[in-house]
Amino acid sequence: MKFNYPPVQSSMVNKNINNPFIVFTLAVLTILLLPQVFQEGLFMDGLIYSTLGHNLANGIGTFWFPKFSETIMAEYYEHPPLVYGIQSLFFKLMGDAFYVEKFYSFLTALLTALFIILIWKKISFKSELKKIYWLPVLLWITIPKAFWSYNNNMLENTMGLFSLAATYFLFVSIDIKSITRRIAFLLLSAFLIFLGFLSKGFPALFPFAFFFCYFFVFRSTLDIRQTILNSLILLLAFISISLLLTGLNEPALESLTKYIETQVMESLRGERVVVSRWFIMIALLRELVIMFIVSALLILLYYIKSFKQLKNESKAIRFFLLFLLIGLSASLPIMISPKQLSFYIVPSLPYFAIGFSILIAHIVGNYLNRIDQYSIWLKLFRVTGYLLLSISILLSVVNYGKYCRNEEMIKDVVTIGNYLSAKSTIDISKPLYQKWGLMGYFQRKFHINLDRTGDLQQEYLLTEKNEPLQEGYIKEELDLLQYQLLRKNSLSEE
């Protein structure tokens, strides 16, 4: 039974009407992401990842055995190493500037938007709806945790991109009659899933559920035999690629084995951050609540006179359900581990954005079709889009080199780093043992190692500014804001 949409004119989404919304979406994307590319400061995890990539670019550590510093995490096994390896190439090409890792994250955001558009155009069952490709991008980038993640160089950015690209090629494979060509696209998807695994580990494997999600929603298009066959080919291709590229490579095998032992198993045993098993679902609902409310209001207002139409089966509702299932397959498995953080949901967000967009696209399209392309309101909206785009570029220039977080810490690191020799090692006091941002900035900017063993074997000791002066040390007269640098008093040693 086909869904009885309200009449859609062939002129729906006139180009002159659609273009301002494309510009507006681009403006929102850039204003949320671009200015922070040129501001200093990263969330702790993103700073650690950029430090690993920067070290690798400078010959510190190797691809399979990255190194955070000489004194702390001399071999880093918390995650597979692909993202650090990719970022090291960006550092080699672009130098040591503070914005390199943020530029990389911005690039992953643009590529993610591109694959959202490609998936949208692939699955749009009405040709008129293909033109509203800006809608899922707009819904996705305005999710707070999405743009936060791209502003902070998280691993989920790269993993999510590879997974989204794999999902796109899985969609492509469904329509291909030739078994040879279909297998080729399944191989490509398997390779992209493998790259996602090397970026963040097991959370990247959710595209394996794709064909079962598709079968659940579209049984008339994909039967159970095809579902199992396609899934088996995809799985076997992934296993073959994994064995070929890592299983026969002793350093790779050792590195990934230690990742499983130190990160995966310890997390499952509850030896890492422990929260409620429902934490990730609460975080997901919190991020999607605005999208849900907007979609519900649009549907309610549009069908207020004929609400019974929504009870009919339709491709729109089926595709919404499909992307809801894919999004849940990317987020629900996280509940297995007691270690859960809110940004773990980031790779699932594009699927929810596409799903909700499908649900309301025909409504948005019909509203757009009612707009007079010569109206003053549309002209003002068009001007607003270009104005926001200009503001994002202006903010990037004006805020270049300013700080979006950790300003005082970064300034102190720069002052101390310029005073000491590069690649030197200094002791730190006990209150600083968990200051990962401090460790990251020292290593990222100057390759200075912080020693937290408490042995006090180094010439210099870094403490918080309010700590009492350590016996046997004198204070270096530096213009510091949060910390104080102490040097061993050679006279007291004599």
N, C-alpha and C positions, 0 to 999 in steps of 0.2 A: 504494500500500500504506500503510495507516494504521499509525501507531506504536502498539504495544501497551503503553500505560501501565499501571502497577499501578493497581488500582481506586481511583477518586476518588469519594468520597462527595459527595452533593449538599450536605451540610452543611459541606463543606470550607471552611476559613477562617471559622469562626464569628465573628460581629461582636465578641463579647466577648473572643475570643482575638486578633483582628486589631488592635483598637484600641491595645493597649499597644505593638505594634510600630510603628504609625503615630506614636504619641507619642515613642517611642524614636528613630525616624528624624528627626523634627523636632528633638528634643533634640540629637542628634549634629550636625545641620546648624547649629543656632544656636550650639552651644558651640564649633564650629570657626570660625565666621564673626563672630558678633555681638560678642563682647568686643573684637575688634581694630578694629571700627568706631569705637570710642570711645578708641582708643589712637593716639598720634601716631607717624608713621614710615611711609615707603613705600619700596619698591624703586625704584631710580633711574628706570627707564622709566615706572613708574606715576606717579612724582612729576612727571616732565616732562609727561605727558599732563594731569595735574590742573592744572599751572601754565598750560598753554596754554588750558584751559577757563576758569580763573580770570581770566586776562588778557582773554580774549574777553568775559567777563561785565562786565569793567571798562573796555571800550572800547579795549583794547590789541590791535591786529591785527583782522582780519576773518575771516569764516567760511572763505573759500577761501584766505586768506593769513594763517594764525595766526602769532603772534609769541611767541617764548620770552622774549627780552629785547631791549633796545635795542642791546646789544653782542654778543650771542651768538645765533645763529639768528634774526635779525630777521625772516626769512621761513622758516617751517618746512614742508618738503616731504617729511619722512621717511615719512609715512603720509597717506592721505586724512583729511579733517577732521571726519567726522560725530560721532565720540565726544566731541571737544572741544566741538563745538557743543551736543550734548545736555547735557554736564556744565555748560556755561555757563548753561543754563537752571536747573539745580539750584542753582548759586551765586546766581543772581538771586533765586530763591525762598527759599533757606535762609541766605543770607549767606556770610560768609568763614570760618566755623568749620572747624577742621581735619578734621572728620569728614564733610564734605559729599561728597567724592569717594568715601570708603569706604562711605557710606550708599548711594550710587548703585551701587557694585559689589555690595553686599549685595542690592540690589533686583534686579540682573541675575541673581544666583544664585537668588533665589526664583522669578523668571520662568522661568529655565532648568529648575528643578525642576518647575514647572507644565507645561511642554511635554514633559518626560520622561514625566510622568504621562499627559498627553493622548495621546502616541504609544503608550504602554503600553496604555491602554484601547482605542485604535483597533485595534491589531494583536493583542490577546489573542484567541486562537482558542478558548479555553475560558472561558465566562462566569465560572467560579469564580476563574480567574487574574486577572481584572480587579481583584479585591479586594486583591491583593498589590502594589498600585502603589507601595508604599513601598520595595519591594526594589531596583528600579533606581536610585531616588534615593539610597538608603543606599550602594549600591556606588559610585555616582558621586562623592558628596561625600567619601567616605573615601579617594579617590585623592589622595595628597599634593600633586601638582602642581595638582589642581583647586582645593582650598581655598586653596593658596598664591596662585594667580592672583587669586582673588576678594578675598583680603586685601591685594592690592597694586595694584589698579586697572589691570589690564592690558587692552589693547585686545581681546584674545581673548575676554574676558567678553562684550562687546557683540556682536562678530562671531559668536561661537558661538551666542548667543541668536537672532539674526536667521536664521542658517543652520538652527538646530534648528526654528524656527517654519516656515521654508520647507519643510523636510523633512516636517513634520507635515501641511501642506496638500497636499503631493505625495502622501502616503498617502491623504488624503481624496479626492483627484482620481481615484485608481484605481478606486474603487467607484462613481463617478458615471456613470450611463448617458447622461444628457443632455450632448451635446457643448457646448452653450452654457454650462452650469454648470461643466463640466470646464474649459473655457477660462478661466472666471472665476477658478477656484482656481489654475490655472497662472499667470495674470496676477498674482494675489496672491503666489504663491511667487516669481515673477520679481522683483517689487518688493522682497520681503524679501531676496532674494539681492543685489539692487542696494544695499540699505541695508547689508548685510554687507560688500560691496565698498567702500562709502564709509567703513566702519569700520576695515578692515585691508587692503584691497586684494585682490590676486589669490587669496590662500588661501581667500577666501570663496566661490569659484566651484565648489567640489566638489559641491554638490547637482545640478549638471548631469549628473553620473554616475548619479544615482538610478535612472532608468528602466532603464539598462543593467544596473545591479546587480540590480534587481528581475527583469528578464528572464532573467538568468543563473541565478537561483535558482528563479523561478516561471514557467517557459516556458508552462505550461498555462494560466496566468491572464492573462499579458501576452505577446502574440506580437511578433515583430520589427517588423512594420508599425506596431503601436500604440506600441511603444517609440520608434521613429524619429520618428513623428508627434508624440508628446507631447514628446519632447526638442527637436524643431525649434520647436514652439509656444513652449516655455519659453525657448529661446535667442532667438527672434525677439522675444518679449515683453521680455526683458532688454535686448536691443539697442535696441529702440524706446524703452523707459523711459530708458535711458542717454542716448540722443541727445536726447530731449525735455528732460530735466532738466539735462544737462551739456553735450552736444554743441553746443547752440544758445546756451550761456551762456559767453561769452568768458573771464571770470575762472575759471569752473569748469574749462574746457578747459585753460587755462594752468596752473592748479594741479595737475591730474591728470597733465598732460604732464611737469611738473617732478618729480612723484612717481615716474613711470616712469623718467625720466632719472637722478635722484639716488639713488633707493633700489633699484628693481628691476634696472636695467641694471648698476649698480655691484656689486650683490650677485651677480648672475649671472657677472660678470667676476672675482669673487673679490677685490674691492677693499674689502669689509667684513670682518666676522668670518669666518674660514675654518676649517672643521673637516672631519672625515671625512664623506663622503656618507652613511655609515651611522649617523651620530650620532643622528639623529632616531628611527631604528628602535630603537636601543639604549635611548634615553630612554623610548620607548613601552613596550618590554618591561619595563624597570625599574619603571615606574609600574603596569603591569598584572599583575605577577608574583603579588602577593598574591591578587588576584581570581581569577587562573587556578588557583592552588594550592587555594583554598577551593572553587571549583567542581569541580575534579578530585576532591578528597577526598569531597565530597558525592555525586558521581556514583558513585565507586568504592564507597563505603559502602552506597549505596542499591541498586546493581545487583550487588553482590558475588556473589549467588546466581544471578543471571540476566543476566550481562553481555552475552549474545548479543543481547538486545533493543536495545542501542545501535546495532547494525549495521543495523537497519531504518531505512528512510526515514521521516521524520516532519516535521510542520510545525515542531516545536520546533527541530530541527536546521537546517531550511531558514531559519527566521527568524533563528536565531543566525548562520548563514552570511551572510544579507542584511546584518545590522547590522555584522558583521565587515568586509564589503566596503565599506559606507558609511564606517565608521571609518577603514579603510585609504585610501579615496579622499580623506579629509580630512587624512591625515598623510603618505602616501607621496610625493605630488607635491612636498613640501618638499625631498625629496632632490635635486631639480633644481638647487637653489641650494647653493653651498658655505657660505652663511651660514645656520647653523642654531642655534637656541637651544631648550632643553628645553621652555619654556612654549608653543612653537608648536603642541604637540600638544593643548593644552587644548580647542579646539573639537571634537576627535574623541572625547574621553573619554565623553560621554553615550551615544554609539552602542555603544561597547564595553560600557558598564555595562548598557544595555538588552539587548544580545546575550547576555551571560553570565547575566543575570537570566532571560531566556527559557529558557535551557538548564537552569536549576535550579529554576524556579518551581514546577513540579509536585512536585518533591521537597520543597521548603520547605513547600508547601501541605499535603502529606500528613503531614509531621512536625507541622505546626501542628494538623492535625486530630486528632492523637493526644493533644494536650494537654488535660488536664482543666481546663475554664474556672474551676473552683473550687479548683484546686490552690494551695498556698502559694507555689510557685515562680513561677506566673504573677502572683500578687499582688505578690510581691517585684519581679518584672520591671517591672510596671506602676508601682510606687512608684519604682523606679530611673529610669524614663523621666521621670516628673514631677520627680524630684530633679535630674536632669541639666539639664532645662529651666530649673528654678529657679536652678541654679548658673550657667548661661550668662547669665541676666538679672542675677544678683548680681555676677558678674565684670565685666559691662559697667558697672555702677554703681561698683564698687570701683576699677576700673582706668581710670575716666574721666579723660582728660587725661594718663595716664601714657604711657610710650614703649615701643613694640615693636621699635624699631631707631633708630640714629643719635641717641641721647639727648643726648650731649655736643655734637654738632654743632648740633642744633636749639636747645639752650639758648644756645650761643654766638651763633647767628644772631639769636635773640630779644633778647639783651643788646645786640648791635651795632645791630640794627634799631631798637630803642627809643632808642639814643643818636644815631643819624644821622637825617637827614631822609628821609622816604619818597620813592621814585623817584630817589634820588641814585645816583651811579656811583662805585665805588671800584676801585682797581687790586688785582690779586692777584699773588702771586709765582708763579714757574714751577712749583714742586711742586703748586700748586693748579689748574693748567690743566685737568686731567681730573677734577676733583672735581664731577661733575654733580649729586650730591646737594646739595652746598653751594650751587651756582648755583641749583638748583631751590628750595631752602628760602628763600633770600634773595628770589627773585622771587615765589614763591607767597605769602609772608607780608608782604613790605614793598615789593614792586616795585623792589627795589634791584638795580641792574645791576653785574655784575662784569666788569671790563676785563682781558682777558688778552693784550693786544697787546704788553705789555712797554714801552710808551712812557713810563709813569709820569707821565701828564699830570694825574691826579686828585689831590685833596688828601690822600686817605687810601689806605693800602696795607695789605692783609690778607695775613698770612703765617702759616705754621705756628708753633707756640709755640717749637719748638726751633731755628728759623732764626735766624741772627745778625742783629742790628739793622742795618737798611739805613742807609747813610750819608746824612745830610741829613734823617733822620726822627727823631721822638721817639715813644716808646711811650705810648699812651693807657692810663691806669690803670683798666682794666675787669676785672671778675671773670670771666675767660674760662678755659675748660678745655682746648681744643685749639689755639686760634689766638691771635694777637696783632694788635691794630689799631694801625697806625703813622700818624702825622700829619706832614706836611712841616713842618720847622722853619723858621718864617718868619725867624728871626734868621740862619740859615745862608744863606738866599737873599739877604739884604741884604749 
